[in-house]
Protein backbone atom coordinates (compact mmCIF):
# COMPACT_ATOMS: atom_id res chain seq x y z
CA UNK A 1 0.00 0.00 0.00
CA UNK A 2 1.30 3.45 -0.90
CA UNK A 3 1.92 6.05 1.75
CA UNK A 4 0.66 9.63 1.25
CA UNK A 5 3.78 10.70 -0.66
CA UNK A 6 3.54 7.63 -2.89
CA UNK A 7 -0.13 8.32 -3.63
CA UNK A 8 0.65 11.90 -4.60
CA UNK A 9 3.50 10.79 -6.90
CA UNK A 10 1.29 8.13 -8.48
CA UNK A 11 -1.53 10.63 -9.16
CA UNK A 12 0.92 13.18 -10.63
CA UNK A 13 2.47 10.51 -12.83
CA UNK A 14 -0.93 9.19 -13.94
CA UNK A 15 -2.55 12.56 -14.72
CA UNK A 16 0.25 15.07 -15.23
CA UNK A 17 0.90 18.16 -13.10
CA UNK A 18 -1.99 20.38 -14.28
CA UNK A 19 -4.61 17.66 -14.24
CA UNK A 20 -3.27 16.46 -10.88
CA UNK A 21 -4.16 19.82 -9.35
CA UNK A 22 -7.74 19.60 -10.64
CA UNK A 23 -8.13 15.96 -9.58
CA UNK A 24 -6.70 16.71 -6.13
CA UNK A 25 -9.02 19.73 -5.72
CA UNK A 26 -11.98 17.54 -6.69
CA UNK A 27 -10.97 14.86 -4.19
CA UNK A 28 -10.75 17.45 -1.43
CA UNK A 29 -14.20 18.77 -2.28
CA UNK A 30 -15.90 15.38 -2.14
CA UNK A 31 -13.89 14.27 0.86
CA UNK A 32 -12.10 11.37 -0.81
CA UNK A 33 -8.60 12.64 -0.21
CA UNK A 34 -8.02 10.65 2.97
CA UNK A 35 -4.40 9.65 2.96
CA UNK A 36 -3.45 12.42 0.55
CA UNK A 37 -4.05 15.35 2.88
CA UNK A 38 -5.76 15.88 6.21
CA UNK A 39 -8.56 18.42 5.95
CA UNK A 40 -8.26 21.33 8.30
CA UNK A 41 -10.37 24.26 9.35
CA UNK A 42 -9.03 26.29 6.42
CA UNK A 43 -10.16 23.57 3.98
CA UNK A 44 -13.69 23.72 5.38
CA UNK A 45 -13.61 27.53 5.45
CA UNK A 46 -12.71 27.50 1.77
CA UNK A 47 -15.48 25.01 0.99
CA UNK A 48 -18.27 26.94 2.74
CA UNK A 49 -16.96 30.22 1.29
CA UNK A 50 -17.15 28.63 -2.16
CA UNK A 51 -20.70 27.46 -1.44
CA UNK A 52 -21.76 30.97 -0.36
CA UNK A 53 -20.12 32.49 -3.46
CA UNK A 54 -21.78 29.96 -5.81
CA UNK A 55 -25.18 30.51 -4.16
CA UNK A 56 -24.74 34.26 -4.61
CA UNK A 57 -23.86 33.81 -8.31
CA UNK A 58 -26.86 31.64 -9.11
CA UNK A 59 -29.30 33.75 -7.08
CA UNK A 60 -28.20 36.99 -8.75
CA UNK A 61 -28.85 35.35 -12.12
CA UNK A 62 -32.24 33.96 -11.13
CA UNK A 63 -33.57 37.00 -9.27
CA UNK A 64 -33.40 39.03 -12.47
CA UNK A 65 -36.66 37.30 -13.49
CA UNK A 66 -38.63 36.63 -10.26
CA UNK A 67 -41.84 35.98 -12.21
CA UNK A 68 -40.24 32.77 -13.53
CA UNK A 69 -39.74 31.33 -10.05
CA UNK A 70 -43.22 29.77 -9.87
CA UNK A 71 -43.39 28.43 -13.42
CA UNK A 72 -43.59 24.66 -13.57
CA UNK A 73 -40.51 22.87 -14.89
CA UNK A 74 -39.73 19.16 -15.07
CA UNK A 75 -37.00 18.47 -12.52
CA UNK A 76 -36.55 17.08 -9.00
CA UNK A 77 -38.63 20.01 -7.80
CA UNK A 78 -41.36 21.58 -9.88
CA UNK A 79 -40.07 25.17 -9.92
CA UNK A 80 -37.11 27.42 -9.34
CA UNK A 81 -38.78 28.63 -6.15
CA UNK A 82 -39.21 25.13 -4.68
CA UNK A 83 -35.61 24.22 -5.57
CA UNK A 84 -34.17 27.35 -3.92
CA UNK A 85 -36.45 26.75 -0.91
CA UNK A 86 -35.11 23.20 -0.67
CA UNK A 87 -31.48 24.36 -0.73
CA UNK A 88 -32.31 26.93 1.94
CA UNK A 89 -34.12 24.39 4.14
CA UNK A 90 -31.19 21.98 3.91
CA UNK A 91 -28.58 24.63 4.76
CA UNK A 92 -30.81 25.85 7.59
CA UNK A 93 -31.45 22.43 9.11
CA UNK A 94 -27.92 21.08 8.77
CA UNK A 95 -26.41 24.22 10.26
CA UNK A 96 -28.69 23.80 13.27
CA UNK A 97 -27.45 20.20 13.53
CA UNK A 98 -23.79 21.28 13.41
CA UNK A 99 -24.51 23.87 16.10
CA UNK A 100 -26.18 21.15 18.20
CA UNK A 101 -29.63 22.66 17.93
CA UNK A 102 -32.84 20.84 17.09
CA UNK A 103 -33.62 20.47 13.40
CA UNK A 104 -36.58 22.60 12.42
CA UNK A 105 -38.00 23.92 9.20
CA UNK A 106 -37.30 27.52 8.27
CA UNK A 107 -39.87 30.18 7.53
CA UNK A 108 -41.98 29.35 4.47
CA UNK A 109 -43.92 31.25 1.79
CA UNK A 110 -41.32 33.95 1.29
CA UNK A 111 -41.28 36.12 -1.83
CA UNK A 112 -38.48 35.19 -4.26
CA UNK A 113 -36.24 38.13 -3.29
CA UNK A 114 -36.73 37.41 0.40
CA UNK A 115 -36.01 33.70 -0.08
CA UNK A 116 -32.85 34.56 -2.03
CA UNK A 117 -31.72 36.88 0.76
CA UNK A 118 -32.47 34.25 3.41
CA UNK A 119 -30.34 31.68 1.55
CA UNK A 120 -27.48 34.16 1.13
CA UNK A 121 -27.67 34.96 4.82
CA UNK A 122 -27.70 31.29 5.82
CA UNK A 123 -24.65 30.64 3.61
CA UNK A 124 -22.84 33.45 5.46
CA UNK A 125 -23.84 31.90 8.80
CA UNK A 126 -22.10 28.71 7.68
CA UNK A 127 -18.92 30.73 7.11
CA UNK A 128 -19.19 32.27 10.58
CA UNK A 129 -19.85 28.90 12.23
CA UNK A 130 -16.83 27.27 10.58
CA UNK A 131 -14.66 30.28 11.47
CA UNK A 132 -15.46 29.65 15.14
CA UNK A 133 -14.62 25.93 15.03
CA UNK A 134 -11.24 24.27 15.55
CA UNK A 135 -9.75 21.35 13.65
CA UNK A 136 -10.70 18.71 16.23
CA UNK A 137 -14.37 19.67 16.10
CA UNK A 138 -14.76 18.53 12.49
CA UNK A 139 -14.42 14.89 13.60
CA UNK A 140 -17.14 15.24 16.27
CA UNK A 141 -20.37 13.36 15.67
CA UNK A 142 -23.68 15.09 15.21
CA UNK A 143 -26.01 12.13 15.23
CA UNK A 144 -24.97 9.67 12.52
CA UNK A 145 -22.47 11.98 10.81
CA UNK A 146 -19.38 13.96 11.68
CA UNK A 147 -19.32 17.71 11.27
CA UNK A 148 -16.91 17.24 8.35
CA UNK A 149 -19.32 14.87 6.60
CA UNK A 150 -22.20 17.29 7.10
CA UNK A 151 -20.21 20.19 5.63
CA UNK A 152 -19.27 18.15 2.56
CA UNK A 153 -22.85 16.95 2.19
CA UNK A 154 -24.32 20.46 2.40
CA UNK A 155 -21.88 21.87 -0.16
CA UNK A 156 -22.32 18.91 -2.52
CA UNK A 157 -26.11 19.07 -2.09
CA UNK A 158 -26.19 22.76 -2.97
CA UNK A 159 -23.94 22.19 -5.98
CA UNK A 160 -26.25 19.45 -7.25
CA UNK A 161 -29.31 21.67 -7.03
CA UNK A 162 -27.53 24.73 -8.47
CA UNK A 163 -26.94 22.61 -11.56
CA UNK A 164 -30.66 21.90 -11.70
CA UNK A 165 -31.40 25.62 -11.30
CA UNK A 166 -29.24 26.42 -14.32
CA UNK A 167 -31.12 23.85 -16.40
CA UNK A 168 -34.48 25.18 -15.16
CA UNK A 169 -33.47 28.77 -15.91
CA UNK A 170 -32.41 27.83 -19.42
CA UNK A 171 -35.67 25.96 -20.01
CA UNK A 172 -37.51 29.13 -18.98
CA UNK A 173 -35.50 31.33 -21.33
CA UNK A 174 -32.82 32.78 -19.07
CA UNK A 175 -29.49 33.22 -20.83
CA UNK A 176 -25.86 33.48 -19.75
CA UNK A 177 -25.96 31.40 -16.57
CA UNK A 178 -23.12 31.96 -14.14
CA UNK A 179 -20.16 29.62 -14.01
CA UNK A 180 -20.11 28.28 -10.48
CA UNK A 181 -17.30 25.72 -10.66
CA UNK A 182 -14.98 25.74 -7.67
CA UNK A 183 -11.95 26.37 -9.90
CA UNK A 184 -13.57 29.61 -11.06
CA UNK A 185 -14.11 30.60 -7.43
CA UNK A 186 -10.48 29.76 -6.60
CA UNK A 187 -9.25 31.90 -9.51
CA UNK A 188 -11.40 34.83 -8.43
CA UNK A 189 -10.40 34.43 -4.77
CA UNK A 190 -6.67 34.76 -5.58
Backbone as JSON, one array per atom type, in Angstrom:
{
  "sequence": "XXXXXXXXXXXXXXXXXXXXXXXXXXXXXXXXXXXXXXXXXXXXXXXXXXXXXXXXXXXXXXXXXXXXXXXXXXXXXXXXXXXXXXXXXXXXXXXXXXXXXXXXXXXXXXXXXXXXXXXXXXXXXXXXXXXXXXXXXXXXXXXXXXXXXXXXXXXXXXXXXXXXXXXXXXXXXXXXXXXXXXXXXXXXXX",
  "N": [[0.85, -1.19, 0.0], [0.52, 2.22, -0.8], [2.11, 5.02, 0.73], [1.19, 8.39, 1.83], [2.85, 10.19, 0.35], [3.63, 8.53, -1.74], [1.15, 8.07, -2.96], [0.53, 10.63, -3.89], [2.64, 11.03, -5.74], [2.04, 8.97, -7.54], [-0.5, 9.8, -8.53], [0.21, 12.25, -9.72], [1.98, 11.28, -11.7], [0.21, 9.67, -13.18], [-1.76, 11.5, -14.12], [-0.5, 13.88, -14.87], [0.92, 17.15, -14.17], [-0.8, 19.51, -14.25], [-3.43, 18.46, -14.52], [-3.4, 16.88, -12.28], [-3.62, 18.76, -10.21], [-6.29, 19.64, -10.55], [-7.67, 17.21, -10.19], [-6.89, 16.58, -7.57], [-8.0, 18.79, -6.21], [-10.71, 18.26, -6.69], [-10.98, 15.82, -5.29], [-10.56, 16.71, -2.68], [-12.82, 18.31, -2.35], [-14.98, 16.47, -2.45], [-14.31, 14.93, -0.36], [-12.71, 12.67, -0.53], [-10.05, 12.48, -0.2], [-8.63, 11.24, 1.79], [-5.69, 10.23, 3.29], [-4.19, 11.47, 1.35], [-4.18, 14.12, 2.1], [-4.76, 15.74, 5.15], [-7.8, 17.19, 6.12], [-8.36, 20.46, 7.14], [-9.39, 23.19, 9.29], [-9.13, 25.44, 7.61], [-9.53, 24.29, 5.1], [-12.24, 23.59, 5.23], [-13.3, 26.11, 5.67], [-12.72, 27.3, 3.22], [-14.34, 25.7, 1.58], [-17.01, 26.22, 2.48], [-17.05, 28.93, 1.99], [-16.8, 28.94, -0.78], [-19.26, 27.71, -1.38], [-21.08, 29.67, -0.48], [-20.4, 31.77, -2.22], [-21.02, 30.59, -4.72], [-23.77, 30.17, -4.4], [-24.58, 32.84, -4.24], [-23.91, 33.72, -6.85], [-25.65, 32.19, -8.5], [-28.15, 32.95, -7.5], [-28.22, 35.72, -8.01], [-28.38, 35.66, -10.77], [-30.83, 34.33, -11.16], [-32.7, 35.95, -9.81], [-33.13, 38.06, -11.41], [-35.33, 37.63, -12.93], [-37.9, 37.3, -11.35], [-40.55, 36.53, -11.76], [-40.47, 34.13, -13.05], [-40.01, 32.22, -11.18], [-42.1, 30.67, -10.13], [-43.02, 29.18, -12.21], [-43.86, 26.09, -13.71], [-41.6, 23.42, -14.09], [-39.97, 20.56, -15.41], [-38.27, 18.66, -13.23], [-36.32, 17.68, -10.32], [-37.6, 19.15, -8.36], [-40.55, 21.12, -8.76], [-40.3, 23.77, -9.56], [-38.31, 26.79, -9.88], [-38.5, 28.26, -7.54], [-39.25, 26.3, -5.57], [-36.99, 24.69, -5.62], [-34.91, 26.42, -4.8], [-35.93, 26.97, -2.27], [-35.69, 24.45, -1.14], [-32.89, 24.09, -1.08], [-32.27, 26.14, 0.71], [-33.69, 25.24, 3.02], [-32.28, 22.9, 3.6], [-29.65, 23.87, 4.1], [-30.25, 25.43, 6.3], [-31.35, 23.57, 8.2], [-29.23, 21.67, 8.48], [-27.18, 23.31, 9.41], [-28.17, 23.99, 11.91], [-28.01, 21.46, 13.06], [-25.21, 21.03, 13.09], [-24.55, 23.03, 14.9], [-25.55, 21.95, 17.15], [-28.28, 22.17, 17.69], [-31.84, 21.71, 17.7], [-33.27, 20.21, 14.8], [-35.23, 22.08, 12.65], [-37.83, 23.34, 10.53], [-37.35, 26.06, 8.28], [-38.69, 29.41, 7.96], [-41.52, 29.72, 5.82], [-43.1, 30.3, 2.56], [-42.02, 32.68, 1.48], [-41.37, 35.65, -0.45], [-39.76, 35.61, -3.7], [-37.37, 37.33, -3.74], [-36.93, 37.7, -1.02], [-36.59, 35.04, -0.16], [-34.24, 34.43, -1.58], [-32.48, 36.22, -0.3], [-32.58, 35.19, 2.3], [-31.36, 32.68, 1.9], [-28.79, 33.49, 1.06], [-27.96, 34.75, 3.41], [-28.0, 32.59, 5.21], [-25.98, 31.03, 4.11], [-23.81, 32.67, 4.68], [-23.87, 32.48, 7.45], [-22.98, 29.87, 7.75], [-20.29, 30.22, 7.06], [-19.44, 31.84, 9.21], [-19.9, 30.07, 11.36], [-18.08, 27.98, 10.83], [-15.72, 29.41, 10.95], [-15.53, 29.79, 13.68], [-14.98, 27.31, 14.67], [-12.65, 24.67, 15.58], [-9.94, 22.57, 14.43], [-10.19, 19.91, 15.57], [-12.91, 19.7, 16.08], [-14.22, 19.05, 13.75], [-14.27, 16.34, 13.45], [-16.09, 15.51, 15.28], [-19.1, 13.87, 16.22], [-22.4, 14.41, 15.03], [-25.13, 13.22, 15.63], [-25.62, 10.74, 13.3], [-23.51, 11.44, 11.69], [-20.3, 13.0, 11.09], [-19.17, 16.34, 11.77], [-17.56, 17.21, 9.67], [-18.43, 15.51, 7.57], [-21.04, 16.4, 7.3], [-20.66, 19.05, 6.46], [-19.43, 18.62, 3.95], [-21.52, 17.25, 2.71], [-23.59, 19.22, 2.67], [-22.47, 21.21, 1.01], [-22.02, 19.75, -1.36], [-24.67, 18.98, -1.88], [-25.91, 21.46, -2.34], [-24.5, 22.23, -4.63], [-25.34, 20.28, -6.46], [-28.09, 20.93, -6.72], [-27.87, 23.56, -7.62], [-26.95, 23.12, -10.19], [-29.26, 21.99, -11.28], [-30.89, 24.25, -11.11], [-29.72, 25.92, -13.03], [-30.3, 24.51, -15.37], [-33.12, 24.62, -15.24], [-33.53, 27.41, -15.38], [-32.54, 27.92, -17.96], [-34.39, 26.41, -19.46], [-36.56, 28.01, -19.08], [-35.94, 30.25, -20.47], [-33.93, 31.98, -19.59], [-30.73, 33.43, -20.09], [-27.13, 33.16, -20.4], [-26.02, 31.82, -17.97], [-24.44, 31.78, -14.73], [-21.03, 30.78, -14.17], [-20.26, 28.42, -11.92], [-18.28, 26.75, -10.99], [-15.87, 25.34, -8.75], [-13.2, 25.82, -9.37], [-13.31, 28.21, -10.75], [-14.15, 29.92, -8.73], [-11.87, 29.7, -7.07], [-9.93, 30.87, -8.7], [-10.93, 33.51, -8.83], [-10.78, 34.19, -6.17], [-8.12, 34.49, -5.66]],
  "CA": [[0.0, 0.0, 0.0], [1.3, 3.45, -0.9], [1.92, 6.05, 1.75], [0.66, 9.63, 1.25], [3.78, 10.7, -0.66], [3.54, 7.63, -2.89], [-0.13, 8.32, -3.63], [0.65, 11.9, -4.6], [3.5, 10.79, -6.9], [1.29, 8.13, -8.48], [-1.53, 10.63, -9.16], [0.92, 13.18, -10.63], [2.47, 10.51, -12.83], [-0.93, 9.19, -13.94], [-2.55, 12.56, -14.72], [0.25, 15.07, -15.23], [0.9, 18.16, -13.1], [-1.99, 20.38, -14.28], [-4.61, 17.66, -14.24], [-3.27, 16.46, -10.88], [-4.16, 19.82, -9.35], [-7.74, 19.6, -10.64], [-8.13, 15.96, -9.58], [-6.7, 16.71, -6.13], [-9.02, 19.73, -5.72], [-11.98, 17.54, -6.69], [-10.97, 14.86, -4.19], [-10.75, 17.45, -1.43], [-14.2, 18.77, -2.28], [-15.9, 15.38, -2.14], [-13.89, 14.27, 0.86], [-12.1, 11.37, -0.81], [-8.6, 12.64, -0.21], [-8.02, 10.65, 2.97], [-4.4, 9.65, 2.96], [-3.45, 12.42, 0.55], [-4.05, 15.35, 2.88], [-5.76, 15.88, 6.21], [-8.56, 18.42, 5.95], [-8.26, 21.33, 8.3], [-10.37, 24.26, 9.35], [-9.03, 26.29, 6.42], [-10.16, 23.57, 3.98], [-13.69, 23.72, 5.38], [-13.61, 27.53, 5.45], [-12.71, 27.5, 1.77], [-15.48, 25.01, 0.99], [-18.27, 26.94, 2.74], [-16.96, 30.22, 1.29], [-17.15, 28.63, -2.16], [-20.7, 27.46, -1.44], [-21.76, 30.97, -0.36], [-20.12, 32.49, -3.46], [-21.78, 29.96, -5.81], [-25.18, 30.51, -4.16], [-24.74, 34.26, -4.61], [-23.86, 33.81, -8.31], [-26.86, 31.64, -9.11], [-29.3, 33.75, -7.08], [-28.2, 36.99, -8.75], [-28.85, 35.35, -12.12], [-32.24, 33.96, -11.13], [-33.57, 37.0, -9.27], [-33.4, 39.03, -12.47], [-36.66, 37.3, -13.49], [-38.63, 36.63, -10.26], [-41.84, 35.98, -12.21], [-40.24, 32.77, -13.53], [-39.74, 31.33, -10.05], [-43.22, 29.77, -9.87], [-43.39, 28.43, -13.42], [-43.59, 24.66, -13.57], [-40.51, 22.87, -14.89], [-39.73, 19.16, -15.07], [-37.0, 18.47, -12.52], [-36.55, 17.08, -9.0], [-38.63, 20.01, -7.8], [-41.36, 21.58, -9.88], [-40.07, 25.17, -9.92], [-37.11, 27.42, -9.34], [-38.78, 28.63, -6.15], [-39.21, 25.13, -4.68], [-35.61, 24.22, -5.57], [-34.17, 27.35, -3.92], [-36.45, 26.75, -0.91], [-35.11, 23.2, -0.67], [-31.48, 24.36, -0.73], [-32.31, 26.93, 1.94], [-34.12, 24.39, 4.14], [-31.19, 21.98, 3.91], [-28.58, 24.63, 4.76], [-30.81, 25.85, 7.59], [-31.45, 22.43, 9.11], [-27.92, 21.08, 8.77], [-26.41, 24.22, 10.26], [-28.69, 23.8, 13.27], [-27.45, 20.2, 13.53], [-23.79, 21.28, 13.41], [-24.51, 23.87, 16.1], [-26.18, 21.15, 18.2], [-29.63, 22.66, 17.93], [-32.84, 20.84, 17.09], [-33.62, 20.47, 13.4], [-36.58, 22.6, 12.42], [-38.0, 23.92, 9.2], [-37.3, 27.52, 8.27], [-39.87, 30.18, 7.53], [-41.98, 29.35, 4.47], [-43.92, 31.25, 1.79], [-41.32, 33.95, 1.29], [-41.28, 36.12, -1.83], [-38.48, 35.19, -4.26], [-36.24, 38.13, -3.29], [-36.73, 37.41, 0.4], [-36.01, 33.7, -0.08], [-32.85, 34.56, -2.03], [-31.72, 36.88, 0.76], [-32.47, 34.25, 3.41], [-30.34, 31.68, 1.55], [-27.48, 34.16, 1.13], [-27.67, 34.96, 4.82], [-27.7, 31.29, 5.82], [-24.65, 30.64, 3.61], [-22.84, 33.45, 5.46], [-23.84, 31.9, 8.8], [-22.1, 28.71, 7.68], [-18.92, 30.73, 7.11], [-19.19, 32.27, 10.58], [-19.85, 28.9, 12.23], [-16.83, 27.27, 10.58], [-14.66, 30.28, 11.47], [-15.46, 29.65, 15.14], [-14.62, 25.93, 15.03], [-11.24, 24.27, 15.55], [-9.75, 21.35, 13.65], [-10.7, 18.71, 16.23], [-14.37, 19.67, 16.1], [-14.76, 18.53, 12.49], [-14.42, 14.89, 13.6], [-17.14, 15.24, 16.27], [-20.37, 13.36, 15.67], [-23.68, 15.09, 15.21], [-26.01, 12.13, 15.23], [-24.97, 9.67, 12.52], [-22.47, 11.98, 10.81], [-19.38, 13.96, 11.68], [-19.32, 17.71, 11.27], [-16.91, 17.24, 8.35], [-19.32, 14.87, 6.6], [-22.2, 17.29, 7.1], [-20.21, 20.19, 5.63], [-19.27, 18.15, 2.56], [-22.85, 16.95, 2.19], [-24.32, 20.46, 2.4], [-21.88, 21.87, -0.16], [-22.32, 18.91, -2.52], [-26.11, 19.07, -2.09], [-26.19, 22.76, -2.97], [-23.94, 22.19, -5.98], [-26.25, 19.45, -7.25], [-29.31, 21.67, -7.03], [-27.53, 24.73, -8.47], [-26.94, 22.61, -11.56], [-30.66, 21.9, -11.7], [-31.4, 25.62, -11.3], [-29.24, 26.42, -14.32], [-31.12, 23.85, -16.4], [-34.48, 25.18, -15.16], [-33.47, 28.77, -15.91], [-32.41, 27.83, -19.42], [-35.67, 25.96, -20.01], [-37.51, 29.13, -18.98], [-35.5, 31.33, -21.33], [-32.82, 32.78, -19.07], [-29.49, 33.22, -20.83], [-25.86, 33.48, -19.75], [-25.96, 31.4, -16.57], [-23.12, 31.96, -14.14], [-20.16, 29.62, -14.01], [-20.11, 28.28, -10.48], [-17.3, 25.72, -10.66], [-14.98, 25.74, -7.67], [-11.95, 26.37, -9.9], [-13.57, 29.61, -11.06], [-14.11, 30.6, -7.43], [-10.48, 29.76, -6.6], [-9.25, 31.9, -9.51], [-11.4, 34.83, -8.43], [-10.4, 34.43, -4.77], [-6.67, 34.76, -5.58]],
  "C": [[0.89, 1.24, 0.0], [1.05, 4.36, 0.29], [1.45, 7.33, 1.05], [1.54, 10.17, 0.14], [3.72, 9.84, -1.91], [2.25, 7.83, -3.67], [-0.07, 9.6, -4.45], [1.49, 11.72, -5.85], [2.78, 9.98, -7.96], [0.26, 8.96, -9.23], [-0.89, 11.62, -10.13], [1.39, 12.46, -11.89], [1.32, 10.11, -13.75], [-1.6, 10.32, -14.74], [-1.74, 13.75, -15.25], [0.02, 16.16, -14.18], [-0.37, 19.0, -13.08], [-3.24, 19.6, -13.91], [-4.59, 17.17, -12.8], [-3.89, 17.49, -9.95], [-5.69, 19.81, -9.37], [-8.3, 18.35, -9.96], [-8.02, 16.07, -8.06], [-7.73, 17.67, -5.53], [-10.38, 19.04, -5.65], [-12.05, 16.57, -5.52], [-11.16, 15.55, -2.85], [-12.2, 17.87, -1.26], [-15.13, 17.64, -1.85], [-15.46, 14.56, -0.94], [-13.25, 12.91, 0.65], [-10.59, 11.42, -0.75], [-7.93, 12.08, 1.04], [-6.73, 9.96, 2.56], [-3.59, 10.56, 2.08], [-3.19, 13.7, 1.34], [-5.13, 15.36, 3.95], [-6.49, 17.2, 6.0], [-8.55, 19.18, 7.26], [-9.37, 22.38, 8.26], [-10.31, 25.11, 8.08], [-9.62, 25.62, 5.19], [-11.68, 23.73, 4.03], [-14.13, 25.18, 5.22], [-13.68, 27.82, 3.96], [-13.94, 26.88, 1.12], [-16.78, 25.76, 1.24], [-18.24, 28.33, 2.11], [-17.29, 30.03, -0.19], [-18.66, 28.45, -2.3], [-21.48, 28.78, -1.38], [-21.6, 31.77, -1.66], [-20.98, 31.93, -4.6], [-23.28, 30.23, -5.64], [-25.47, 31.94, -4.59], [-24.8, 34.41, -6.13], [-25.18, 33.35, -8.93], [-28.08, 32.47, -8.74], [-29.36, 35.09, -7.79], [-28.71, 36.79, -10.17], [-30.35, 35.11, -12.12], [-33.16, 35.11, -10.71], [-33.87, 38.08, -10.31], [-34.78, 38.82, -13.1], [-37.51, 36.6, -12.42], [-39.97, 36.03, -10.68], [-41.69, 34.55, -12.74], [-40.16, 31.75, -12.4], [-40.87, 30.34, -9.79], [-43.67, 28.98, -11.09], [-42.98, 26.98, -13.27], [-42.54, 24.22, -14.58], [-40.33, 21.42, -14.47], [-38.33, 19.02, -14.49], [-37.3, 17.78, -11.2], [-37.62, 17.83, -8.24], [-39.31, 20.71, -8.96], [-41.12, 23.03, -10.3], [-38.74, 25.64, -9.37], [-37.32, 27.72, -7.86], [-38.63, 27.42, -5.22], [-37.8, 24.56, -4.57], [-34.77, 25.1, -4.65], [-34.63, 27.16, -2.48], [-35.87, 25.47, -0.31], [-33.64, 23.39, -0.27], [-31.43, 25.12, 0.59], [-32.67, 26.07, 3.15], [-33.01, 23.44, 4.56], [-30.05, 22.72, 4.62], [-29.01, 25.06, 6.16], [-30.78, 24.7, 8.6], [-30.11, 21.83, 9.48], [-27.06, 22.01, 9.61], [-26.87, 24.09, 11.71], [-28.13, 22.5, 13.86], [-25.99, 20.38, 13.94], [-23.66, 22.07, 14.7], [-25.18, 23.21, 17.3], [-27.52, 21.74, 18.66], [-30.61, 21.7, 17.25], [-33.1, 21.24, 15.65], [-35.03, 21.03, 13.37], [-36.63, 23.2, 11.03], [-37.95, 25.44, 9.28], [-38.65, 28.12, 7.88], [-40.23, 29.79, 6.09], [-42.76, 30.48, 3.83], [-43.31, 32.64, 1.71], [-41.42, 34.36, -0.18], [-39.91, 35.75, -2.38], [-37.28, 36.01, -3.76], [-35.92, 37.86, -1.83], [-36.1, 36.03, 0.59], [-34.54, 33.73, -0.5], [-31.99, 35.18, -0.93], [-31.55, 35.98, 1.98], [-31.39, 33.2, 3.13], [-28.95, 32.3, 1.61], [-27.04, 34.35, 2.57], [-27.28, 33.65, 5.51], [-26.33, 30.81, 5.37], [-23.56, 31.41, 4.36], [-22.75, 32.94, 6.89], [-22.99, 30.64, 8.84], [-20.64, 29.15, 7.78], [-18.56, 31.11, 8.54], [-19.06, 31.08, 11.53], [-18.53, 28.15, 12.06], [-15.65, 28.09, 11.08], [-14.46, 30.11, 12.97], [-15.03, 28.25, 15.59], [-13.11, 25.74, 14.98], [-11.14, 22.91, 14.9], [-10.36, 20.11, 14.29], [-12.22, 18.59, 16.2], [-14.97, 19.07, 14.83], [-14.96, 17.01, 12.54], [-15.51, 14.53, 14.6], [-18.41, 14.79, 15.57], [-21.51, 14.3, 16.0], [-24.71, 14.09, 14.73], [-25.21, 11.08, 14.51], [-23.77, 10.14, 11.72], [-21.53, 12.9, 11.59], [-19.67, 15.34, 11.1], [-18.72, 17.82, 9.87], [-17.81, 16.64, 7.27], [-20.53, 15.74, 6.3], [-21.81, 18.46, 6.21], [-20.08, 19.76, 4.18], [-20.62, 17.85, 1.94], [-23.58, 18.24, 1.8], [-23.78, 21.13, 1.14], [-22.14, 21.07, -1.43], [-23.8, 18.99, -2.88], [-26.47, 20.37, -2.8], [-25.67, 22.8, -4.4], [-24.86, 21.41, -6.91], [-27.48, 20.25, -7.67], [-29.03, 22.97, -7.79], [-27.47, 24.31, -9.93], [-28.35, 22.47, -12.11], [-31.23, 23.29, -11.96], [-30.95, 26.22, -12.62], [-30.06, 25.8, -15.45], [-32.53, 24.42, -16.42], [-34.51, 26.59, -15.76], [-33.37, 28.78, -17.42], [-33.72, 27.4, -20.06], [-36.7, 27.09, -20.02], [-37.05, 30.37, -19.75], [-34.41, 32.24, -20.79], [-31.55, 32.43, -19.83], [-28.29, 33.58, -19.95], [-25.82, 33.1, -18.26], [-24.54, 31.59, -16.02], [-22.34, 30.66, -14.13], [-19.84, 29.51, -12.53], [-19.16, 27.15, -10.09], [-16.34, 26.23, -9.59], [-13.67, 26.31, -8.21], [-12.12, 27.84, -10.31], [-13.53, 30.44, -9.77], [-12.66, 30.76, -6.95], [-9.68, 30.79, -7.4], [-9.63, 33.3, -9.07], [-10.96, 35.19, -7.01], [-8.92, 34.77, -4.63], [-6.36, 36.22, -5.62]]
}
